[in-house]
Amino acid sequence: MGDHDILKIQCFQSNYFPSLSDLMALWKKEKLEENEDWGDPEPFRCSYNAKQYILKFFEETENLDLYDPVIFGYIYQEIISVQEKKKNGIFYTPVSISKYMSGLVQNDHITTCLDPACGAGSLLCSYYDQIIESVSVDQQEVRHQQMLQNELWGFDTDPLAVIMTKLSLALRGNTYCYPSHIMRGDALMSNLLQENKFDLILGNPPYMGHKQIEKERMVILRKKYNEVYGDKGDLSYCFFGLAYHCLRSEGQCVFLVSRYFIEAQNGKRLRHFLEMNTDIVSIVDYNGHRPFYGVGIDPLIIVFRKRKNFQKIQITKYPIPLPSKQEPFKKNPEMFFVNQNQLDADAWHLHDPNTQEIISKIRKKTNIYLSDLAQSFQGIITGRDRVFVMDEEKRKQEKINMHWAVPWIKNK
């Protein structure tokens, strides 16, 4: 973190958020020299509440040497409203998950790493830490500068997230070094990324259903990423297409996504693309467990390479949780392998060998499937669940007569 104490921040205009250069000047307690180029000459702007939160943090913190730089990720998570997180599919990747994902990377000839939706930089920082720990102490500062100037790339549409990522990376070194490739922008629409190729892509892409995406943008996305993204698809599907086209041959991708795509009907196009064009190295299926607090998504980690080997996929699968909110997250998953060429684009059913053997026996002994007898469809669509769906407490509060209420069953 260096040897500088934080200078207490005084008055900024209510709609002004200091640039990275401003913060570094405050950190140094004097103006930056001309050769200390932190870029970002234009001020970042954010909400009044966000600015007040940040300024209060700096005013009450006399010395940041006591903090890990990842503190900026927590700051970022705190100042974003719940509504904004849901609207934009923003979920901060916990440090434990980020470290785990970095540990899945096969470190062979990696010179460039991209996070196309970097948020506050948790994944990039975990990968950085892993690399720094792998070199001798006398080489760490050199590697720090190499990574920040040339190797680590990050995109995010939120200017506040961009500045937090820059700070989290920069403060990991003892000397000033500007993170040259952490940029504000929409990675899915960026031409800059199409001009570069990467050895590694790490990401926790935003989860956003088709109802949350503007129609004009959806039309563009369907055209640009039609091989993976179609009707009613999730925005995160597009990031798979982006990752594939931005990877070098043999390059690898590690994504944290919703497990919904492995079975959902709208994920068939994506599953088929991955089956036919990539080598799926491993899948970590939390299988209904939610290992981090406050995120209403059932996660899954997938690792794939841009090559066509079609070998066995290593599956790490957690047992299905019991229907109890009090049940702790159990870290005792099964581990087994599935042949990639046996995957079915209609749905990826990741069964262990014993379960698969039972299913095979059942299939051999029957000529009739449920689909031969009946068709299943999506249930009631209200158009706006939060208006029409409520619990008993809410019904009483709104004074809605039971005559107009009917029981509602919703799958998980």
Secondary structure, DSSP 4 states (H G I P E B T S, - for coil): --SPPPPPP----TT-B--HHHHHHHHHTSPPPTT------SPB---HHHHHHHHHHHHH-S-GGGS-TTHHHHHHHHHS-HHHHHHHT--PPPHHHHHHHHHT---SS---EEETT-TTSHHHHHHHHHHHHTS-HHHHHHHHHHIIIIIEEEEES-HHHHHHHHHHHHTTSSS----TTEEES-GGG-HHHHT--EEEEEE------GGGS-HHHHHHHHHHTTTT--TT--HHHHHHHHHHHHEEEEEEEEEEEEGGGGT-GGGHHHHHHHHHH-EEEEEEE-TT---STT----EEEEEEESS----EEEEEEPPPPPS-TTPPPP---EEEEEEGGG-BTTB-----HHHHHHHHHHHHT-S--HHHH---------S-HHHH---HHHHHHTT--GGG--------
